[in-house]
Amino acid sequence: MSTMYQNRNDSSKEASKGSLAGIIVYLFLAVTKISSANLFHSSTMLADGLNNLTDTISSITIFVGLWLANRPADKNHHFGHNKYEPIASFLISLLMFIVGYDIINSGVQRFRTQEFLVSDVTIIWITLFSALVLFLTYLYIKNIAVKTRSMGLTATAKDMRNDILISLSTVVSTVASTNGYPIVDTIIAIGVGILIIKAAIEVFLESTFILSDGFDQELLNEYRIFILKHPKVLEVSEIRGRLSGQMVYLDVTIKIDGHLSVTESHHVTEEIEQVLAYKFNIFDADIHVEPIDA
């Protein structure tokens, strides 16, 4: 288990690097886009810039969540502090809802007043540059998210992928605006707001699923089938799982031959625990034994 803790610490440190990269990139893009949007009159870029500002706060929240999650277990937190990461993701989803709503509301108000902004062609070059920066950062963070299995970084990577599409949509709106169709800029800005809310819903559902101790039933069934392959296990009467950050905890009740000695029964549980840790990377499996007449 100490090896798993070391692996967890190494993963957290690497995930923190990815989160820090997200903070730096998003802050740079937010300042660039918001200032450029005000200078060159682009609703879509302003929406994109506000989205990146939200992403900056999100990345900071993830960074803090990862730092808190990496704290060791104590007398008040026997399972560690790993749920700080999904808590951070939950807070991010709420912030994304607010920003998405504000962008949509601003777009609707422009339709009511019929005051549409005419963008400058310079926006195109700024957008293409930001899209390239986002794409390179996305590849870097996605790679770390896969290696560390960090839920926070996975959410960041998904959001960054959406941000690339949003940035490219700014090119479309700018071309339309400079060719006499400024209304397209507002329409796409509203679309950006909808995409942000959609991403917020995904992050919200994923984080609340973990926080409410939800667990994939297909995985539990896979564990059950694997445990039943042990020659001395007659039945898996109960199996429950919970997630604490990246670590999986299992509570399993097996039925074995009642004629086996206590020592033999103990060996069976140890074998199952070791194999589950090796094959499925289960952090902790608590195996209970119920003897039955075979």
Backbone bond lengths (Angstrom), bond angles and torsions (degrees), N, CA, C in turn:
res aa  C-N    CA-C-N  psi(-1)  N-CA   C-N-CA  omega(-1)  CA-C   N-CA-C  phi
1 M - - - 1.457 - - 1.522 111.48 -
2 S 1.361 116.72 -30.84 1.462 119.97 178.23 1.525 110.75 -64.07
3 T 1.348 116.68 -34.88 1.463 121.08 176.73 1.514 110.47 -63.45
4 M 1.345 115.79 -41.21 1.466 119.98 178.92 1.526 110.83 -64.61
5 Y 1.344 116.17 -38.16 1.461 119.14 177.01 1.527 110.90 -62.95
6 Q 1.351 116.00 -41.13 1.460 120.45 178.36 1.516 110.61 -63.27
7 N 1.345 116.59 -42.83 1.470 121.05 177.65 1.520 110.59 -62.27
8 R 1.334 114.96 -39.86 1.462 120.35 178.66 1.528 110.50 -62.75
9 N 1.333 116.60 -44.14 1.468 120.63 179.31 1.520 111.33 -63.51
10 D 1.332 116.45 -42.00 1.461 120.45 178.38 1.523 111.09 -63.21
11 S 1.339 115.87 -41.70 1.470 120.78 179.33 1.522 110.65 -64.64
12 S 1.335 116.45 -41.15 1.464 120.42 -179.60 1.523 111.43 -64.26
13 K 1.336 116.04 -40.32 1.466 119.78 178.91 1.524 110.77 -64.06
14 E 1.338 116.03 -41.66 1.464 119.72 179.95 1.520 110.86 -68.75
15 A 1.358 115.88 -39.82 1.458 120.13 178.24 1.525 110.58 -63.86
16 S 1.329 116.50 -36.15 1.469 120.73 178.48 1.531 111.30 -63.77
17 K 1.330 116.26 -36.28 1.467 120.33 176.85 1.533 110.32 -62.38
18 G 1.338 115.86 -42.40 1.459 120.25 178.22 1.515 111.45 -63.76
19 S 1.330 116.00 -41.22 1.459 120.49 178.69 1.524 111.35 -64.83
20 L 1.333 116.50 -40.00 1.465 120.86 178.75 1.523 111.13 -64.53
21 A 1.332 115.90 -38.54 1.475 119.89 176.93 1.525 109.96 -62.43
22 G 1.333 116.31 -40.01 1.461 120.65 177.95 1.522 111.84 -62.59
23 I 1.326 117.13 -40.92 1.467 121.35 179.61 1.530 110.50 -60.28
24 I 1.325 115.70 -49.47 1.473 120.88 -176.91 1.530 111.16 -62.39
25 V 1.342 116.30 -48.21 1.473 120.88 -177.30 1.518 111.06 -65.62
26 Y 1.339 116.76 -46.86 1.463 119.97 -177.17 1.532 111.95 -65.51
27 L 1.338 117.20 -38.55 1.460 120.24 179.50 1.527 110.38 -65.01
28 F 1.326 116.04 -42.71 1.461 120.98 178.34 1.532 110.74 -61.72
29 L 1.339 116.90 -45.86 1.468 120.73 -178.58 1.528 111.61 -69.19
30 A 1.336 117.14 -37.36 1.465 120.14 -179.85 1.522 110.99 -61.95
31 V 1.327 116.08 -48.25 1.472 120.18 179.80 1.529 110.58 -63.35
32 T 1.325 117.02 -43.09 1.468 121.68 -179.39 1.527 111.34 -62.84
33 K 1.338 116.58 -46.57 1.468 120.10 -174.62 1.525 112.70 -73.22
34 I 1.331 116.91 -41.91 1.469 118.97 -178.48 1.530 110.48 -65.68
35 S 1.333 116.82 -42.75 1.469 119.70 178.48 1.527 110.74 -67.09
36 S 1.330 117.57 -39.27 1.467 121.41 179.00 1.518 111.25 -68.42
37 A 1.336 117.25 -37.34 1.468 121.17 179.59 1.520 111.09 -63.38
38 N 1.323 116.73 -40.99 1.464 120.23 178.73 1.526 111.71 -71.64
39 L 1.331 115.99 -32.38 1.462 120.21 -178.56 1.529 112.13 -77.03
40 F 1.358 116.35 -39.40 1.458 120.70 -174.65 1.532 113.92 -110.15
41 H 1.334 117.22 8.65 1.477 122.89 171.56 1.538 112.86 60.88
42 S 1.321 116.64 70.45 1.463 121.01 177.80 1.526 110.36 -133.34
43 S 1.342 116.11 113.46 1.471 120.82 177.97 1.519 111.25 -65.89
44 T 1.346 115.30 -40.05 1.463 119.28 -178.27 1.520 110.91 -65.57
45 M 1.338 117.22 -42.20 1.468 119.21 179.28 1.521 111.21 -68.55
46 L 1.327 117.10 -34.10 1.462 119.68 176.65 1.528 109.68 -63.74
47 A 1.337 115.92 -43.57 1.470 120.37 177.47 1.524 110.34 -62.30
48 D 1.326 115.90 -41.86 1.461 121.24 179.13 1.523 110.50 -64.79
49 G 1.333 116.53 -41.22 1.463 120.87 179.15 1.516 112.42 -65.20
50 L 1.346 116.48 -41.38 1.463 120.54 177.12 1.528 110.28 -64.97
51 N 1.331 115.21 -36.65 1.463 119.74 176.36 1.533 110.35 -62.44
52 N 1.339 116.52 -43.06 1.473 120.07 178.37 1.521 111.71 -66.70
53 L 1.351 116.71 -31.78 1.458 120.00 176.33 1.528 110.02 -65.32
54 T 1.344 114.99 -40.68 1.467 120.17 175.07 1.524 110.16 -62.45
55 D 1.340 115.19 -41.00 1.467 119.87 178.99 1.530 111.44 -63.14
56 T 1.329 116.49 -34.09 1.466 119.93 177.41 1.523 110.31 -62.89
57 I 1.334 115.17 -47.66 1.467 120.24 178.49 1.526 110.25 -63.30
58 S 1.341 115.49 -38.34 1.465 120.29 178.89 1.528 110.83 -62.42
59 S 1.329 115.87 -44.53 1.464 120.18 -179.18 1.530 111.08 -65.30
60 I 1.331 116.49 -37.33 1.468 120.32 176.43 1.527 109.77 -63.91
61 T 1.347 115.77 -42.70 1.468 120.70 178.89 1.518 110.96 -62.44
62 I 1.338 116.64 -43.02 1.468 121.04 177.56 1.528 110.42 -62.68
63 F 1.335 116.27 -42.26 1.458 120.84 -179.97 1.530 110.87 -60.19
64 V 1.335 116.05 -45.83 1.469 120.59 178.62 1.531 110.21 -66.16
65 G 1.360 115.77 -40.89 1.465 120.30 178.89 1.516 112.02 -60.78
66 L 1.332 116.79 -41.60 1.467 121.10 178.44 1.527 111.03 -65.81
67 W 1.333 115.97 -38.39 1.461 119.65 178.79 1.529 110.82 -65.07
68 L 1.326 116.71 -44.22 1.464 120.55 179.10 1.527 111.14 -67.63
69 A 1.340 116.22 -38.71 1.465 120.96 -178.45 1.521 112.05 -65.62
70 N 1.327 116.12 -25.37 1.460 120.33 -176.98 1.531 112.61 -81.10
71 R 1.321 117.76 -5.52 1.464 120.43 177.97 1.524 109.80 -67.93
72 P 1.328 118.63 141.05 1.472 120.73 -177.89 1.522 112.40 -70.32
73 A 1.318 115.47 164.07 1.464 121.25 178.05 1.532 109.85 -63.08
74 D 1.332 115.97 148.54 1.460 120.52 175.87 1.520 108.87 -136.90
75 K 1.322 117.29 -173.31 1.467 120.50 -174.54 1.524 113.04 -66.29
76 N 1.328 117.28 -21.04 1.463 120.75 178.47 1.522 112.92 -98.92
77 H 1.339 116.66 -11.59 1.467 121.68 -178.98 1.533 108.24 -135.81
78 H 1.324 115.11 79.74 1.468 119.87 -175.08 1.527 112.50 -67.20
79 F 1.328 117.09 -24.38 1.461 120.86 179.12 1.528 111.55 -98.04
80 G 1.321 116.26 13.57 1.453 119.46 -179.85 1.524 112.32 85.27
81 H 1.326 115.76 -168.50 1.466 122.02 -176.22 1.526 111.99 -115.99
82 N 1.318 116.11 23.45 1.467 120.27 -171.27 1.525 114.36 -65.10
83 K 1.321 117.26 -22.16 1.473 118.60 -177.55 1.519 113.24 -75.72
84 Y 1.328 116.83 -2.14 1.458 118.17 173.94 1.526 110.88 -64.23
85 E 1.334 116.86 -28.22 1.468 119.59 179.72 1.527 111.84 -67.32
86 P 1.364 119.92 -50.37 1.472 118.26 175.43 1.526 113.22 -65.56
87 I 1.344 117.34 -27.65 1.471 119.46 175.01 1.528 109.16 -63.33
88 A 1.334 115.85 -42.70 1.468 120.47 177.89 1.526 110.43 -61.53
89 S 1.339 116.63 -42.51 1.470 120.42 178.82 1.520 111.18 -63.50
90 F 1.330 116.58 -38.23 1.467 121.23 178.37 1.533 110.41 -61.94
91 L 1.332 116.99 -45.34 1.468 120.83 179.22 1.528 110.91 -63.07
92 I 1.330 115.85 -37.11 1.463 120.47 178.35 1.522 110.64 -62.10
93 S 1.328 116.72 -42.96 1.470 120.48 -178.30 1.531 110.88 -60.36
94 L 1.331 116.99 -38.48 1.472 120.30 178.99 1.527 110.80 -65.56
95 L 1.330 115.76 -41.38 1.464 120.43 178.84 1.528 110.79 -64.86
96 M 1.327 116.48 -39.00 1.468 120.87 178.94 1.527 110.98 -65.11
97 F 1.328 116.97 -37.92 1.466 121.18 176.21 1.521 110.45 -57.85
98 I 1.342 116.23 -46.93 1.464 121.61 -176.76 1.524 110.86 -62.73
99 V 1.337 116.81 -47.69 1.465 121.07 -178.85 1.528 110.87 -64.75
100 G 1.338 116.89 -44.28 1.464 120.89 178.85 1.520 111.89 -58.91
101 Y 1.336 115.67 -44.43 1.469 120.39 178.89 1.525 110.99 -63.04
102 D 1.328 117.09 -43.00 1.464 121.46 -178.11 1.528 110.99 -63.08
103 I 1.333 117.24 -40.35 1.467 121.15 179.13 1.526 110.96 -65.78
104 I 1.328 116.45 -44.22 1.477 120.40 178.95 1.517 110.47 -63.77
105 N 1.329 116.36 -43.36 1.463 120.76 -179.14 1.531 111.08 -62.21
106 S 1.348 116.56 -40.93 1.474 120.14 178.82 1.525 110.50 -63.58
107 G 1.340 116.76 -40.10 1.456 120.73 178.86 1.522 112.19 -64.79
108 V 1.317 116.35 -41.85 1.469 120.83 178.63 1.520 110.46 -63.09
109 Q 1.340 117.35 -40.04 1.460 121.31 178.82 1.527 111.20 -62.73
110 R 1.341 117.43 -35.68 1.471 120.75 178.02 1.532 110.52 -66.37
111 F 1.335 116.21 -36.59 1.468 119.07 176.63 1.523 111.05 -65.01
112 R 1.324 115.66 -36.72 1.460 119.42 -179.53 1.526 111.56 -68.66
113 T 1.343 116.24 -40.79 1.467 120.13 -177.58 1.525 112.43 -89.14
114 Q 1.364 116.08 -13.05 1.468 121.79 -177.60 1.523 112.31 59.04
115 E 1.343 115.66 32.68 1.457 120.90 177.76 1.528 108.62 -104.86
116 F 1.323 116.33 93.18 1.471 121.50 -177.24 1.528 110.09 -103.28
117 L 1.325 115.48 139.86 1.465 121.03 -178.99 1.521 110.97 -85.53
118 V 1.326 115.74 142.02 1.464 121.35 175.78 1.531 108.15 -101.68
119 S 1.331 116.73 115.01 1.458 121.60 -173.51 1.529 112.26 -79.06
120 D 1.322 114.61 157.01 1.465 122.17 175.06 1.528 108.16 -91.35
121 V 1.333 117.38 145.68 1.460 122.56 -177.99 1.534 112.39 -63.54
122 T 1.339 116.93 -19.77 1.472 120.59 178.15 1.524 111.34 -59.16
123 I 1.329 116.52 -28.13 1.474 122.23 -179.91 1.529 110.68 -55.41
124 I 1.330 116.50 -35.31 1.469 120.61 -177.55 1.522 111.03 -58.93
125 W 1.334 116.27 -47.32 1.467 119.94 -177.01 1.522 111.71 -68.67
126 I 1.322 116.39 -37.24 1.468 120.26 176.75 1.523 110.08 -63.82
127 T 1.335 115.35 -40.48 1.471 120.69 -178.66 1.524 111.65 -66.91
128 L 1.328 116.65 -44.68 1.466 120.19 -179.84 1.530 110.96 -62.59
129 F 1.334 116.20 -39.22 1.463 120.43 177.34 1.524 110.96 -63.19
130 S 1.335 116.52 -45.47 1.465 120.30 -179.05 1.528 111.43 -65.77
131 A 1.348 116.32 -35.76 1.467 120.28 178.55 1.527 111.01 -63.95
132 L 1.345 116.03 -39.18 1.467 120.62 178.67 1.529 110.63 -66.11
133 V 1.339 116.58 -43.89 1.470 120.95 178.20 1.524 110.30 -61.36
134 L 1.331 116.50 -43.64 1.470 121.18 179.71 1.527 111.55 -63.14
135 F 1.336 116.03 -41.41 1.464 119.95 -177.67 1.532 111.12 -63.75
136 L 1.321 116.86 -44.72 1.462 120.47 179.58 1.533 110.89 -65.18
137 T 1.335 116.81 -40.54 1.466 120.75 178.56 1.522 110.93 -67.94
138 Y 1.344 115.92 -37.56 1.474 121.17 177.86 1.521 111.16 -59.58
139 L 1.338 117.28 -45.03 1.465 120.82 179.03 1.522 110.91 -61.66
140 Y 1.324 116.25 -40.38 1.472 121.18 -179.37 1.531 110.91 -65.91
141 I 1.339 116.96 -48.76 1.464 120.95 -177.33 1.523 111.63 -69.76
142 K 1.333 116.99 -38.41 1.475 119.65 178.80 1.519 110.76 -61.87
143 N 1.323 116.78 -40.69 1.462 121.51 179.02 1.532 110.87 -61.44
144 I 1.334 117.05 -43.42 1.462 121.15 178.42 1.529 110.78 -67.61
145 A 1.345 117.05 -40.00 1.467 121.43 -179.58 1.530 111.02 -61.08
146 V 1.328 116.70 -40.14 1.469 121.01 179.19 1.524 110.30 -67.61
147 K 1.327 116.78 -42.59 1.474 121.26 -177.90 1.528 111.64 -68.33
148 T 1.336 117.51 -39.34 1.464 120.85 -174.61 1.521 113.24 -96.21
149 R 1.344 116.09 -11.50 1.472 121.61 -176.32 1.533 111.27 55.15
150 S 1.330 115.63 40.28 1.457 121.49 -179.66 1.530 110.13 -85.12
151 M 1.347 116.22 122.25 1.455 120.45 179.72 1.521 111.05 -65.81
152 G 1.348 116.02 -38.45 1.456 120.03 179.46 1.514 112.43 -63.69
153 L 1.335 117.06 -44.81 1.464 120.30 179.43 1.520 111.67 -70.11
154 T 1.335 117.10 -33.42 1.469 120.22 176.26 1.522 110.16 -62.16
155 A 1.341 115.79 -42.11 1.469 120.46 176.70 1.520 110.51 -64.11
156 T 1.332 116.73 -39.88 1.467 121.01 178.38 1.522 110.82 -62.83
157 A 1.346 116.31 -42.66 1.470 120.77 179.89 1.528 110.92 -63.49
158 K 1.338 116.79 -42.54 1.473 120.56 178.09 1.526 110.30 -61.99
159 D 1.328 115.42 -44.16 1.459 120.30 -179.62 1.519 110.83 -64.53
160 M 1.332 116.52 -38.25 1.461 120.87 179.81 1.522 111.04 -67.33
161 R 1.338 116.18 -35.55 1.463 120.14 177.07 1.529 109.78 -63.05
162 N 1.340 116.72 -42.13 1.465 120.79 176.30 1.525 111.07 -64.21
163 D 1.332 115.74 -37.11 1.469 120.37 -179.50 1.520 111.96 -63.06
164 I 1.327 116.00 -34.08 1.474 119.78 177.66 1.524 110.03 -64.04
165 L 1.339 115.82 -44.16 1.473 120.23 178.51 1.525 110.87 -64.52
166 I 1.345 115.02 -39.37 1.467 119.54 179.08 1.527 110.61 -63.68
167 S 1.329 116.27 -42.21 1.474 120.20 179.30 1.524 111.02 -62.47
168 L 1.335 116.35 -42.25 1.463 119.91 179.20 1.527 111.54 -66.66
169 S 1.339 116.29 -31.48 1.480 118.97 177.91 1.523 110.62 -66.97
170 T 1.329 116.47 -26.46 1.468 120.27 177.21 1.524 110.73 -63.93
171 V 1.328 116.72 -33.62 1.472 120.94 177.36 1.520 109.44 -61.83
172 V 1.341 115.52 -45.44 1.475 120.69 -179.67 1.519 110.61 -61.22
173 S 1.346 115.86 -46.18 1.472 119.21 -177.65 1.522 111.51 -65.80
174 T 1.332 116.71 -35.82 1.469 120.03 -179.68 1.528 111.16 -68.77
175 V 1.336 116.03 -42.19 1.475 119.90 177.29 1.521 110.33 -60.49
176 A 1.329 116.30 -43.94 1.472 120.50 179.80 1.525 110.94 -64.87
177 S 1.340 115.57 -41.93 1.466 120.06 -177.67 1.526 111.71 -64.87
178 T 1.324 116.51 -43.62 1.469 120.27 -178.27 1.528 112.14 -72.40
179 N 1.336 116.75 -13.39 1.464 120.69 178.52 1.525 112.15 -105.03
180 G 1.319 115.92 20.52 1.461 119.77 172.37 1.511 115.77 95.19
181 Y 1.338 118.45 14.08 1.475 120.88 178.78 1.531 109.95 -126.52
182 P 1.333 117.40 66.82 1.473 120.89 -177.85 1.522 113.26 -64.34
183 I 1.333 116.76 -20.98 1.462 119.87 -179.49 1.537 111.66 -63.05
184 V 1.343 115.82 -28.56 1.473 120.17 -179.76 1.526 110.92 -62.16
185 D 1.328 116.69 -35.25 1.460 121.65 179.65 1.525 110.30 -60.10
186 T 1.320 116.88 -44.16 1.466 121.32 179.86 1.524 111.19 -69.13
187 I 1.343 116.56 -39.94 1.470 120.71 179.41 1.531 110.45 -60.70
188 I 1.334 115.96 -45.82 1.471 120.07 -179.58 1.527 110.63 -67.77
189 A 1.347 117.23 -34.52 1.468 120.34 177.20 1.528 110.02 -60.59
190 I 1.333 116.60 -41.68 1.464 120.61 177.04 1.531 109.93 -64.06
191 G 1.339 115.65 -39.89 1.462 119.68 177.38 1.524 111.64 -61.32
192 V 1.338 116.19 -37.16 1.464 120.77 176.86 1.532 109.90 -62.12
193 G 1.330 115.36 -43.33 1.473 119.98 178.10 1.522 111.99 -59.99
194 I 1.338 115.92 -39.93 1.478 120.70 178.87 1.528 110.48 -65.36
195 L 1.339 116.83 -42.27 1.469 120.77 177.98 1.524 111.54 -61.53
196 I 1.346 116.62 -39.57 1.464 120.68 178.86 1.525 110.75 -63.47
197 I 1.332 116.59 -43.47 1.468 120.38 179.07 1.525 110.70 -65.94
198 K 1.336 117.47 -38.13 1.468 120.99 177.58 1.534 110.37 -61.22
199 A 1.346 115.82 -44.76 1.463 119.92 178.42 1.529 110.55 -64.89
200 A 1.343 116.11 -36.30 1.463 120.36 179.05 1.527 111.11 -62.87
201 I 1.324 116.48 -40.23 1.468 121.11 178.90 1.526 110.70 -62.95
202 E 1.342 116.88 -42.39 1.467 121.19 179.87 1.524 111.16 -62.98
203 V 1.341 116.78 -45.52 1.463 120.73 179.72 1.527 110.07 -66.19
204 F 1.333 116.66 -39.84 1.472 122.12 179.79 1.530 110.72 -61.28
205 L 1.323 117.05 -47.80 1.470 121.15 -178.19 1.526 111.27 -64.87
206 E 1.334 116.47 -41.55 1.466 119.97 -178.72 1.526 111.36 -67.15
207 S 1.322 117.01 -43.63 1.465 120.21 -177.87 1.524 111.72 -69.50
208 T 1.334 117.91 -41.98 1.467 120.24 179.88 1.527 111.58 -69.14
209 F 1.332 117.09 -29.20 1.471 120.46 176.45 1.527 109.98 -62.82
210 I 1.340 116.52 -43.03 1.469 121.05 178.98 1.527 110.46 -70.36
211 L 1.330 116.99 -44.15 1.460 120.85 -176.73 1.526 112.38 -66.10
212 S 1.326 116.84 -27.84 1.470 120.86 178.97 1.525 111.78 -91.16
213 D 1.357 116.50 13.99 1.470 122.75 178.98 1.526 112.60 62.66
214 G 1.313 116.74 33.76 1.457 120.00 173.24 1.526 109.94 -72.31
215 F 1.323 115.96 152.14 1.470 119.54 179.84 1.522 109.04 -148.08
216 D 1.320 115.95 141.40 1.465 123.18 -178.23 1.526 109.86 -64.20
217 Q 1.346 116.54 115.66 1.464 120.96 -178.18 1.521 112.49 -67.17
218 E 1.326 116.49 -28.67 1.470 119.28 177.72 1.530 110.73 -66.26
219 L 1.327 116.57 -37.25 1.455 119.93 176.64 1.523 111.08 -65.77
220 L 1.339 116.55 -42.65 1.461 119.77 178.32 1.524 110.95 -60.27
221 N 1.322 115.99 -40.25 1.467 119.78 178.81 1.531 110.78 -66.02
222 E 1.341 116.04 -36.81 1.465 120.32 177.47 1.525 110.63 -64.57
223 Y 1.336 116.39 -41.87 1.465 120.55 176.56 1.535 110.77 -62.29
224 R 1.338 115.85 -43.14 1.463 121.06 -178.56 1.534 110.80 -59.81
225 I 1.326 115.97 -48.18 1.473 120.84 -179.23 1.530 110.34 -60.94
226 F 1.332 115.58 -40.06 1.461 119.17 -178.66 1.534 111.03 -67.60
227 I 1.331 117.50 -41.78 1.468 121.05 179.81 1.517 110.82 -62.92
228 L 1.338 116.40 -36.86 1.462 121.06 -178.94 1.532 112.52 -66.74
229 K 1.330 117.01 -14.37 1.463 119.87 178.03 1.530 111.85 -73.70
230 H 1.332 115.97 -16.03 1.469 118.57 177.44 1.530 108.30 -66.33
231 P 1.314 118.70 129.01 1.470 121.73 -173.53 1.530 114.67 -60.69
232 K 1.322 118.51 -21.95 1.463 119.97 -176.65 1.530 113.33 -101.90
233 V 1.329 115.86 -0.12 1.469 119.75 177.08 1.521 108.96 -91.94
234 L 1.330 116.16 119.21 1.464 120.97 -178.74 1.522 112.31 -91.06
235 E 1.334 115.52 -29.43 1.470 119.14 -177.59 1.525 109.62 -162.51
236 V 1.328 116.16 146.00 1.462 122.01 170.69 1.522 106.18 -106.48
237 S 1.319 115.32 99.33 1.465 119.37 -173.27 1.523 113.03 -78.67
238 E 1.332 116.69 -25.25 1.466 119.32 179.57 1.516 109.73 -155.69
239 I 1.323 115.75 140.68 1.457 120.85 175.70 1.525 108.92 -147.47
240 R 1.310 115.77 127.39 1.463 121.97 -179.93 1.519 109.37 -132.07
241 G 1.312 115.82 146.48 1.453 120.51 -179.46 1.510 112.01 -134.43
242 R 1.322 115.68 152.59 1.466 120.87 174.57 1.522 108.25 -146.26
243 L 1.316 114.81 151.96 1.457 121.37 179.53 1.515 109.83 -107.50
244 S 1.313 115.75 138.11 1.452 121.62 171.96 1.522 105.67 -129.81
245 G 1.327 115.13 93.71 1.457 119.53 -171.95 1.511 109.40 68.26
246 Q 1.331 116.86 -122.73 1.462 121.53 179.24 1.525 111.90 -92.07
247 M 1.336 117.53 -6.41 1.460 121.11 -172.66 1.526 111.82 -94.72
248 V 1.339 115.14 137.45 1.460 122.18 -178.50 1.522 109.19 -104.28
249 Y 1.330 114.78 130.46 1.462 121.58 175.16 1.528 108.08 -113.78
250 L 1.337 115.99 131.87 1.455 121.02 179.51 1.517 110.78 -119.50
251 D 1.322 114.55 142.96 1.460 121.91 174.11 1.532 105.95 -123.72
252 V 1.330 116.89 110.49 1.467 121.65 -171.33 1.529 110.88 -124.50
253 T 1.312 115.67 137.16 1.468 121.06 173.26 1.521 108.36 -116.51
254 I 1.343 115.07 121.44 1.466 119.80 -179.57 1.526 109.95 -116.07
255 K 1.326 115.50 154.88 1.454 121.15 175.13 1.522 108.80 -112.43
256 I 1.347 114.95 129.92 1.457 120.64 -179.66 1.529 109.56 -132.38
257 D 1.321 115.84 173.44 1.467 122.17 -179.55 1.526 109.77 -60.11
258 G 1.339 115.52 124.36 1.451 120.67 -178.59 1.512 114.28 -67.28
259 H 1.316 117.49 -12.63 1.459 120.96 179.77 1.532 112.47 -84.49
260 L 1.322 117.00 -8.39 1.464 119.25 177.27 1.527 110.01 -69.71
261 S 1.321 116.24 146.13 1.462 120.29 178.61 1.531 110.00 -73.28
262 V 1.332 115.18 167.17 1.466 120.15 178.05 1.527 110.46 -60.81
263 T 1.324 115.11 -40.34 1.466 119.87 179.85 1.528 111.07 -63.74
264 E 1.333 116.64 -44.06 1.468 120.64 179.04 1.522 111.12 -63.62
265 S 1.322 116.04 -41.25 1.469 120.30 178.30 1.522 111.06 -62.62
266 H 1.329 115.39 -39.44 1.459 120.16 179.31 1.530 110.57 -64.94
267 H 1.314 116.56 -39.44 1.466 120.74 178.38 1.531 110.71 -62.02
268 V 1.332 116.57 -38.92 1.467 120.95 178.72 1.526 110.49 -60.98
269 T 1.329 116.55 -46.58 1.475 119.86 -179.24 1.529 110.96 -64.29
270 E 1.330 116.64 -39.27 1.471 119.68 179.28 1.520 111.60 -65.09
271 E 1.323 116.35 -40.23 1.467 120.61 179.57 1.529 110.59 -63.39
272 I 1.328 115.76 -43.14 1.470 120.14 179.69 1.526 110.65 -64.20
273 E 1.330 116.99 -44.53 1.463 121.34 -179.98 1.531 111.29 -60.23
274 Q 1.333 115.99 -44.17 1.466 120.52 -178.12 1.525 111.76 -65.91
275 V 1.332 116.39 -41.99 1.461 119.94 -178.43 1.528 110.95 -70.36
276 L 1.333 117.49 -38.72 1.466 120.91 177.26 1.531 110.52 -62.19
277 A 1.328 116.18 -40.57 1.468 120.69 179.01 1.522 110.66 -65.33
278 Y 1.335 116.13 -39.69 1.461 120.46 -177.26 1.526 112.06 -73.47
279 K 1.330 116.51 -46.33 1.470 120.13 -173.43 1.523 112.93 -82.57
280 F 1.335 117.65 -39.67 1.463 120.73 -174.18 1.530 113.10 -113.16
281 N 1.333 116.98 2.38 1.458 121.14 -179.73 1.531 111.67 59.47
282 I 1.345 116.59 37.24 1.458 121.51 177.35 1.522 108.07 -72.24
283 F 1.325 116.76 125.09 1.458 120.28 -177.28 1.524 111.77 -71.27
284 D 1.326 116.99 -43.22 1.463 120.18 -178.25 1.525 109.59 -148.47
285 A 1.314 116.91 124.96 1.466 122.51 177.18 1.518 108.57 -121.61
286 D 1.316 115.85 122.64 1.468 121.72 178.67 1.531 107.07 -103.16
287 I 1.339 116.05 107.25 1.458 121.59 -174.52 1.525 109.95 -100.57
288 H 1.330 116.75 120.46 1.461 122.42 176.86 1.530 108.74 -102.90
289 V 1.325 115.58 143.31 1.463 120.68 -176.61 1.529 110.88 -113.26
290 E 1.329 115.98 132.51 1.465 121.86 172.57 1.517 107.83 -121.66
291 P 1.333 117.68 116.87 1.480 120.47 -179.85 1.528 111.18 -77.86
292 I 1.312 115.74 139.89 1.469 121.49 173.86 1.516 108.01 -136.27
293 D 1.331 115.62 157.73 1.457 121.07 178.02 1.513 108.80 -75.65
294 A 1.314 115.93 117.64 1.462 120.13 -178.43 1.520 110.80 -82.37
